[in-house]
Amino acid sequence: YLGYPVIGDMKYGKKTVNETVKKQYGIKNQVLYCVEVVFPKLDNYDELSMRTVSINEPAVFSKIRN
């Protein structure tokens, strides 16, 4: 709603931007990435409670940035 759609968003994104990204980088889907998820204290969910889950950045992000 702020006017900053996710690249590759065919519904709300700018068609020209999505076409450029698709042509230049071969990206055909939304480019959305979460670095880290931190779970708070969760009663009855011991396996997730106070846990942090992190992953490395997908290669496509460094390709776009460079």
NORZITA-V582003 format. One record per pair of residues at least 6 apart in sequence whose ideal C-beta (glycine too) atoms are under 6 Angstrom apart, sorted by the first residue. I is the first residue (numbers start at 0). J is the second residue. D is the distance in Angstrom with one decimal. If there is no record, write none. Layout:
# NORZITA-V582003
i/j/d
I/J/D
I/J/D
This chain:
# NORZITA-V582003
i/j/d
4/11/4.4
4/12/4.0
5/29/4.8
5/31/5.1
6/20/5.5
6/30/4.4
7/17/5.9
7/26/5.7
7/28/5.3
7/29/4.1
7/30/5.2
8/29/5.5
20/26/5.1
21/27/5.9
24/63/5.9
35/53/4.6
36/52/4.8
37/51/4.9
38/47/4.7
38/50/5.0
40/48/5.5
40/49/5.8
41/47/5.7
41/48/4.2
